[in-house]
Amino acid sequence: MKKLFLSLFAFLLISAGSFAQDLPHYMTADEQTRMKNYIPYTSNTDDVNPPPSPLRTMAEWEECQGTIIAWTSFQSILRQIVDYAQEEGLVYIVCSDSNSVKTYLTSGGVPLVNLKFVIASFNSIWCRDYGPWAAYSNTADSLKLVDWIYNRPRPLDDAVPTAFANYIGVPLYQTTTAPNNLIHTGGNFMVDGNGTGFSSKLILNENPSLTEAQVDTIMRRYMGIKRYIKMETLPYDQIHHIDMHIKLLDEETLLVSQYPAGVADGPQIEANLQYILNNFQTCYGKPYKVVRIPAPPGPSGQYPNNGGDYRTYTNSLIINKTVIVPTYAQQYDTTALRIYRQSMPGYKIYGIDCNSIITQLGAIHCITKEIGVNEPVFISHSAIRDNSLTTTQQVKAYIKSKSGIASAKVYWTNDTLSGFSQIPMTASAGDTFTANIPAQIAPKTVYYYISASSNSGRTVTKPLTAPGGYNKFRVTPPVNVSNGSELPILFSLKQNYPNPFNPETVIDYSIPKSEFVSLKVFDVNGKEVSSLVNSFQTEGNYSVTFYGGALSSGVYFYKLQAGSFSELKTMLLIK
């Protein structure tokens, strides 16, 4: 197989040798002409039929064996990625000369550990777009790789998945032959690991010979995508890749770029977000949680609508317990990194200056590709959200591994500094495991995580960063809803009463239509101290009690977010 591949690749190298390795993320004018008649690379050694079903494409936050990069331009950025990523697993470096790579890494003080060199030719650095996708048969059995037709006429890039599959000895399945010939790009796809995929409508525009139903069928057969959500393309994003403005942090949390009101792609991003929230729920049947992260302007304050670079913080890489984030300017970076740390507890958050590469319309996510482990322990769990239950709280998870599950446990506490108590999980039909966290006396915060071990001796936690990272929910006094017949016609957030208060105060608010509602309390430094409401609510008048007994005296802020409505008010705690 390898001899045949090498002869084919030698021919490919000669025919495409004039193509540079510093091609931009966007398609050049010459490439736009050549794309019309482009014949994608195919290999006789790879399977053009769908992988055996059922199939599941892994999510980015699942356990990875390593990361792929292509060693070409922007080497100072690549060197930093190698430095951080090798702490979390292997780094597969696609290159033409491993010795020169080693010399450059060593000169920058990067140790040569966990490195694998895939000697192959390529056209560009953008391996997110042309690299293979990791998927598993039967949810968590053997690793498979899936490859689409790259949406650029770059045949060397298009051949890298075959070179990589041969290198690690994993079967590769390609969507290169009718009726399953699909053009796609990795930066325009994100997946929740449970059968839901997201893309912009670029996927439809680049496959005019296919109906949307046919596109969905190919993605279901090759990648196990049962629900494929597609959003409108953005006016100022030239490449229309969703990883430039949105990112799944877990199965139920969307990190979304936020521009000032009416600026650049802000209106369309908000419209796309509302389309998701109004029409879809998470794979667990709950409203998506949304974390907004400000998109920074250029050095002179320009955004993409007035000539600024398309700076983005969502174009990050999650690799096991590390997140690598693009950075641009300290005054904006500090906020972005704080949002990541608050949203992803337990992860090591690193920033890499991407001012040089962002001019090419890409950053960290665009030049990396994660590859899953060979035998995962898959844990699917809908995290418990804030509630007012006075009974035990059930933790339920779907847990599966090729060798079977030897044991599963829930670890929980009210104080992470005091350690965690463990509760064995009980197995039932369908690979479902449950355990009950004891009833809590409100107000109380619970921190917990799941740990599962396979019969082959592998142990994985959910979240992967546990015990440093965890799920968290707050048990609060019941929320009172007005029984009055008169429904509100406007959004409103009332002043708390009493104010000043000690230790309790009441916050009233009104929503005139059903929305996902967030009501949070912050201290004067902007740190969140309490999440009072974080759920989908129908129209009505609401009343919530905030308990500040564990807080010190001082000024606090409370903020209501309901759809596009947002309001902030101040209250004073005096002890």
Secondary structure as GFF3:
##gff-version 3
##sequence-region A 1 575
A	DSSP	alpha_helix	2	15	.	.	.	ID=ss1
A	DSSP	alpha_helix	29	35	.	.	.	ID=ss2
A	DSSP	beta_strand	55	57	.	.	.	ID=ss3
A	DSSP	beta_strand	64	70	.	.	.	ID=ss4
A	DSSP	alpha_helix	75	85	.	.	.	ID=ss5
A	DSSP	beta_strand	90	95	.	.	.	ID=ss6
A	DSSP	alpha_helix	98	107	.	.	.	ID=ss7
A	DSSP	beta_strand	115	119	.	.	.	ID=ss8
A	DSSP	alpha_helix	127	130	.	.	.	ID=ss9
A	DSSP	beta_strand	133	137	.	.	.	ID=ss10
A	DSSP	beta_strand	143	147	.	.	.	ID=ss11
A	DSSP	beta_strand	149	150	.	.	.	ID=ss12
A	DSSP	alpha_helix	155	168	.	.	.	ID=ss13
A	DSSP	beta_strand	172	174	.	.	.	ID=ss14
A	DSSP	beta_strand	183	184	.	.	.	ID=ss15
A	DSSP	three_ten_helix	186	188	.	.	.	ID=ss16
A	DSSP	beta_strand	190	191	.	.	.	ID=ss17
A	DSSP	beta_strand	196	200	.	.	.	ID=ss18
A	DSSP	alpha_helix	202	205	.	.	.	ID=ss19
A	DSSP	alpha_helix	212	223	.	.	.	ID=ss20
A	DSSP	beta_strand	227	231	.	.	.	ID=ss21
A	DSSP	three_ten_helix	242	244	.	.	.	ID=ss22
A	DSSP	beta_strand	246	250	.	.	.	ID=ss23
A	DSSP	beta_strand	253	258	.	.	.	ID=ss24
A	DSSP	alpha_helix	266	279	.	.	.	ID=ss25
A	DSSP	beta_strand	289	294	.	.	.	ID=ss26
A	DSSP	three_ten_helix	304	306	.	.	.	ID=ss27
A	DSSP	beta_strand	317	319	.	.	.	ID=ss28
A	DSSP	beta_strand	322	327	.	.	.	ID=ss29
A	DSSP	alpha_helix	330	343	.	.	.	ID=ss30
A	DSSP	beta_strand	348	353	.	.	.	ID=ss31
A	DSSP	three_ten_helix	358	360	.	.	.	ID=ss32
A	DSSP	three_ten_helix	365	367	.	.	.	ID=ss33
A	DSSP	beta_strand	369	372	.	.	.	ID=ss34
A	DSSP	beta_strand	377	381	.	.	.	ID=ss35
A	DSSP	beta_strand	393	401	.	.	.	ID=ss36
A	DSSP	beta_strand	405	413	.	.	.	ID=ss37
A	DSSP	three_ten_helix	416	418	.	.	.	ID=ss38
A	DSSP	beta_strand	421	424	.	.	.	ID=ss39
A	DSSP	beta_strand	426	428	.	.	.	ID=ss40
A	DSSP	beta_strand	432	437	.	.	.	ID=ss41
A	DSSP	beta_strand	444	454	.	.	.	ID=ss42
A	DSSP	beta_strand	459	462	.	.	.	ID=ss43
A	DSSP	beta_strand	471	475	.	.	.	ID=ss44
A	DSSP	beta_strand	480	481	.	.	.	ID=ss45
A	DSSP	beta_strand	492	493	.	.	.	ID=ss46
A	DSSP	beta_strand	504	511	.	.	.	ID=ss47
A	DSSP	beta_strand	515	522	.	.	.	ID=ss48
A	DSSP	beta_strand	528	537	.	.	.	ID=ss49
A	DSSP	beta_strand	540	547	.	.	.	ID=ss50
A	DSSP	beta_strand	554	562	.	.	.	ID=ss51
A	DSSP	beta_strand	565	573	.	.	.	ID=ss52
###
